[in-house]
Amino acid sequence: MAQLTLPTQKPKPTTPLAPPRLQPSTPLTRPTQRPKPTGSKANQSNLAYWYLVPAFAVMTVITFYPLIYQVIISFTNFETKHLLKGLASPDLLFVGHKNYIDILT
């Protein structure tokens, strides 16, 4: 088998980097214009809000549906036996402000 030998040359001395050459001055020209975007800046910022609409709709339903349901139930004689049928229970009676009067007195 042949053995590999490393070259025995001396490394070249390093020289400091030369400063970059300046480009010859050119007359100032008007920069090329970029193509205008398809939508205006206002339309693009409104688009971000449209992506948030579904999230706010879900949050609104999750928050306000139970709240409104509780207010409706508070004006009835809702008991544990009415849980399965909810507001469709035939035994459910409207009692008006009686529940609030009972709490306050």
ZADO-1210 file (C-alpha; in nm, 4 decimals, padded with zeros to 6 digits):
<atoms>
<atom x="00.0000" y="00.0000" z="00.0000" code="MET" pos="1"/>
<atom x="00.1096" y="00.3499" z="-00.0752" code="ALA" pos="2"/>
<atom x="00.1362" y="00.5953" z="00.2101" code="GLN" pos="3"/>
<atom x="00.0069" y="00.9447" z="00.1808" code="LEU" pos="4"/>
<atom x="00.2441" y="01.2222" z="00.2745" code="THR" pos="5"/>
<atom x="00.1563" y="01.5782" z="00.3568" code="LEU" pos="6"/>
<atom x="00.3210" y="01.8578" z="00.1596" code="PRO" pos="7"/>
<atom x="00.6033" y="02.0272" z="00.3422" code="THR" pos="8"/>
<atom x="00.5577" y="02.3724" z="00.1921" code="GLN" pos="9"/>
<atom x="00.5629" y="02.6692" z="00.4237" code="LYS" pos="10"/>
<atom x="00.2328" y="02.8550" z="00.4553" code="PRO" pos="11"/>
<atom x="00.2184" y="03.1904" z="00.2822" code="LYS" pos="12"/>
<atom x="00.2248" y="03.4872" z="00.5163" code="PRO" pos="13"/>
<atom x="-00.1157" y="03.6475" z="00.5544" code="THR" pos="14"/>
<atom x="-00.1590" y="04.0066" z="00.4548" code="THR" pos="15"/>
<atom x="-00.4166" y="04.2399" z="00.6026" code="PRO" pos="16"/>
<atom x="-00.7271" y="04.2809" z="00.3946" code="LEU" pos="17"/>
<atom x="-00.7163" y="04.5692" z="00.1552" code="ALA" pos="18"/>
<atom x="-00.9909" y="04.8291" z="00.1886" code="PRO" pos="19"/>
<atom x="-01.2711" y="04.7844" z="-00.0632" code="PRO" pos="20"/>
<atom x="-01.2361" y="04.9796" z="-00.3817" code="ARG" pos="21"/>
<atom x="-01.4801" y="05.2594" z="-00.4289" code="LEU" pos="22"/>
<atom x="-01.7031" y="05.2402" z="-00.7291" code="GLN" pos="23"/>
<atom x="-01.6727" y="05.5231" z="-00.9774" code="PRO" pos="24"/>
<atom x="-01.9371" y="05.7828" z="-00.9173" code="SER" pos="25"/>
<atom x="-02.2419" y="05.7528" z="-01.1341" code="THR" pos="26"/>
<atom x="-02.4985" y="06.0196" z="-01.1941" code="PRO" pos="27"/>
<atom x="-02.7996" y="05.9925" z="-00.9653" code="LEU" pos="28"/>
<atom x="-03.0884" y="05.8232" z="-01.1304" code="THR" pos="29"/>
<atom x="-03.4441" y="05.7882" z="-01.0233" code="ARG" pos="30"/>
<atom x="-03.4973" y="05.4528" z="-00.8508" code="PRO" pos="31"/>
<atom x="-03.7225" y="05.2105" z="-01.0270" code="THR" pos="32"/>
<atom x="-04.0748" y="05.2031" z="-00.8904" code="GLN" pos="33"/>
<atom x="-04.2050" y="04.8889" z="-00.7293" code="ARG" pos="34"/>
<atom x="-04.5359" y="04.7532" z="-00.8507" code="PRO" pos="35"/>
<atom x="-04.8239" y="04.8611" z="-00.6282" code="LYS" pos="36"/>
<atom x="-04.9675" y="04.5917" z="-00.4042" code="PRO" pos="37"/>
<atom x="-05.3050" y="04.4523" z="-00.5019" code="THR" pos="38"/>
<atom x="-05.4768" y="04.5738" z="-00.1829" code="GLY" pos="39"/>
<atom x="-05.4364" y="04.9038" z="-00.0076" code="SER" pos="40"/>
<atom x="-05.2793" y="04.9288" z="00.3359" code="LYS" pos="41"/>
<atom x="-05.6224" y="04.9818" z="00.4920" code="ALA" pos="42"/>
<atom x="-05.7602" y="04.6656" z="00.3304" code="ASN" pos="43"/>
<atom x="-05.4658" y="04.4635" z="00.4558" code="GLN" pos="44"/>
<atom x="-05.5103" y="04.5838" z="00.8141" code="SER" pos="45"/>
<atom x="-05.8851" y="04.5149" z="00.7989" code="ASN" pos="46"/>
<atom x="-05.8122" y="04.1621" z="00.6831" code="LEU" pos="47"/>
<atom x="-05.6451" y="04.0878" z="01.0155" code="ALA" pos="48"/>
<atom x="-05.9642" y="04.1817" z="01.1989" code="TYR" pos="49"/>
<atom x="-06.1704" y="03.9560" z="00.9732" code="TRP" pos="50"/>
<atom x="-05.9573" y="03.6619" z="01.0844" code="TYR" pos="51"/>
<atom x="-06.0495" y="03.7418" z="01.4452" code="LEU" pos="52"/>
<atom x="-06.4271" y="03.7513" z="01.3813" code="VAL" pos="53"/>
<atom x="-06.4818" y="03.3717" z="01.4127" code="PRO" pos="54"/>
<atom x="-06.2945" y="03.3628" z="01.7430" code="ALA" pos="55"/>
<atom x="-06.4979" y="03.6516" z="01.8826" code="PHE" pos="56"/>
<atom x="-06.8213" y="03.4914" z="01.7608" code="ALA" pos="57"/>
<atom x="-06.7410" y="03.1670" z="01.9424" code="VAL" pos="58"/>
<atom x="-06.6393" y="03.3557" z="02.2575" code="MET" pos="59"/>
<atom x="-06.9614" y="03.5581" z="02.2463" code="THR" pos="60"/>
<atom x="-07.1792" y="03.2482" z="02.2175" code="VAL" pos="61"/>
<atom x="-06.9885" y="03.0661" z="02.4912" code="ILE" pos="62"/>
<atom x="-07.0156" y="03.3673" z="02.7227" code="THR" pos="63"/>
<atom x="-07.3617" y="03.5071" z="02.6631" code="PHE" pos="64"/>
<atom x="-07.5726" y="03.1971" z="02.5922" code="TYR" pos="65"/>
<atom x="-07.5322" y="03.0564" z="02.9464" code="PRO" pos="66"/>
<atom x="-07.5817" y="03.4033" z="03.0934" code="LEU" pos="67"/>
<atom x="-07.9107" y="03.4595" z="02.9097" code="ILE" pos="68"/>
<atom x="-08.0216" y="03.1014" z="02.9898" code="TYR" pos="69"/>
<atom x="-07.9602" y="03.1620" z="03.3618" code="GLN" pos="70"/>
<atom x="-08.1626" y="03.4838" z="03.3585" code="VAL" pos="71"/>
<atom x="-08.4554" y="03.3038" z="03.1911" code="ILE" pos="72"/>
<atom x="-08.4359" y="03.0155" z="03.4381" code="ILE" pos="73"/>
<atom x="-08.4252" y="03.2563" z="03.7337" code="SER" pos="74"/>
<atom x="-08.7826" y="03.3612" z="03.6539" code="PHE" pos="75"/>
<atom x="-08.9108" y="02.9995" z="03.6695" code="THR" pos="76"/>
<atom x="-08.9437" y="02.7300" z="03.9375" code="ASN" pos="77"/>
<atom x="-08.6554" y="02.5327" z="03.7853" code="PHE" pos="78"/>
<atom x="-08.5534" y="02.2324" z="03.9965" code="GLU" pos="79"/>
<atom x="-08.3171" y="01.9384" z="03.9605" code="THR" pos="80"/>
<atom x="-08.5920" y="01.7210" z="03.8110" code="LYS" pos="81"/>
<atom x="-08.6116" y="01.9673" z="03.5144" code="HIS" pos="82"/>
<atom x="-08.2430" y="01.9297" z="03.4163" code="LEU" pos="83"/>
<atom x="-08.2925" y="01.6751" z="03.1375" code="LEU" pos="84"/>
<atom x="-08.5695" y="01.8615" z="02.9561" code="LYS" pos="85"/>
<atom x="-08.4534" y="02.2146" z="03.0361" code="GLY" pos="86"/>
<atom x="-08.6999" y="02.4873" z="02.9372" code="LEU" pos="87"/>
<atom x="-08.9155" y="02.2319" z="02.7512" code="ALA" pos="88"/>
<atom x="-09.0161" y="02.0622" z="03.0785" code="SER" pos="89"/>
<atom x="-09.3982" y="02.0540" z="03.1178" code="PRO" pos="90"/>
<atom x="-09.3729" y="02.1061" z="03.4970" code="ASP" pos="91"/>
<atom x="-09.1744" y="02.4292" z="03.4592" code="LEU" pos="92"/>
<atom x="-09.3778" y="02.7325" z="03.5696" code="LEU" pos="93"/>
<atom x="-09.3089" y="03.1031" z="03.5293" code="PHE" pos="94"/>
<atom x="-09.2946" y="03.2579" z="03.8785" code="VAL" pos="95"/>
<atom x="-09.1769" y="03.6078" z="03.7877" code="GLY" pos="96"/>
<atom x="-08.9837" y="03.7951" z="04.0549" code="HIS" pos="97"/>
<atom x="-09.0788" y="03.5510" z="04.3324" code="LYS" pos="98"/>
<atom x="-08.7317" y="03.3909" z="04.3368" code="ASN" pos="99"/>
<atom x="-08.5652" y="03.7322" z="04.3782" code="TYR" pos="100"/>
<atom x="-08.8086" y="03.8351" z="04.6519" code="ILE" pos="101"/>
<atom x="-08.7402" y="03.5091" z="04.8371" code="ASP" pos="102"/>
<atom x="-08.3656" y="03.5728" z="04.8234" code="ILE" pos="103"/>
<atom x="-08.3909" y="03.9319" z="04.9463" code="LEU" pos="104"/>
<atom x="-08.6388" y="03.8673" z="05.2314" code="THR" pos="105"/>
</atoms>
